[in-house]
């Protein structure tokens, strides 16, 4: 064996061990923050039990799983229990989470809500670990840890623990991006297809995957896995055609929540009217702030974020504001929740927090308190996002 080949093997072995160490640390950080977040939310749940529920939605016998699956969680558990047919409005909710709930509920006493919370726990562990691994590869471990911490403690970050798609979808997006980085096109296509079955925004992963393929310029025969991502959405559309006689039912049923695809200037006009005249100006301000601050943060931190990650973040942002709700509903409905999966936002905050210790301390003071307050409202059937 020549000295050159021995040196090369030694370097490869060192790189392999460093990669294993980073992966183990990422898993420890991910699972640790997921467990810590659940413990804090459980404390909030128990402490807020004496408070009344909103309006006619008064609580009967307390169930932790049911409380952590309010609002959209009710729809997912209904699909897991009885499918899409009884109420075609259910097509607004994509099938991967209810499919997992239907499969897992046999292991948790038949409770679809409990299965949804379990999926979110596993999804959060995976999402936090993958986010830590990705950011530490771009930057350093301190920035990666702050990124995960800010995401876990973000005011609406409790949706990562609820029986919602946020944690599952974020884990799949990050898994797809991990595969794209390593030019594992088949893995990227399969994971991207699962993301497209988790939420409509999942199909947007075809954009960073396509961009990476153009950069890598592999032979054309290597491109076919990308087709799996839109194929998953087309498969769901085919199911809708068979059941509802409308392949775009997932778009059309959004009218039940007053959502319609609109031109940007129409959205601005509706938002301006809502801020002045709608009965919930605070909700409109919160969602407008989420949209504006997230866009500003992405612009500010573009030099810290790889191009492929910027592409998926901006694509999700654009889709989130493309179908506003007509007043008196909140115009940018749920924007304060949609920003959770725009993970580059938290990378930017982590860079800023590392440079400005006062900002880091302020965020660590404000975000957990805000999350506890919003989660209390969510538990008691007040709409949050």
Protein Blocks (a to p, Z undefined) as FASTA:
>chain_A
ZZklmmmmmmmmmmmmmmmmmmmmmmmmmmmmmmmmmmmmmmmmmmmmmpccehjlccfd
ddfklmmmghjlmmmmmmmmnojmlpmklmmpcfklmmmmmmmmmmnoopaklmmmmmmm
mmmmmmmmmmmmmmmmmmcmklmmmmmmmmmmgmklmmmmmccfklmmmmmmmmmmmmmm
nopaklmmmmmmmmmmmpmklmmmmmmmmmmmmmnopafklmmmmmmmmmmmmmmmmmmm
mmnopaklmmmmmmmnopacddfklmmmmmmmmmmmmmblmlmmmmmmmmmmmmmmmmmm
mmmpcfklmmmmmmmmmmmmmmccddfbdfkgoklmmmmmmmmlmmmmmmmmmmmmmlmm
mmmmmmmmmmmmmmmmmmnopafZZ
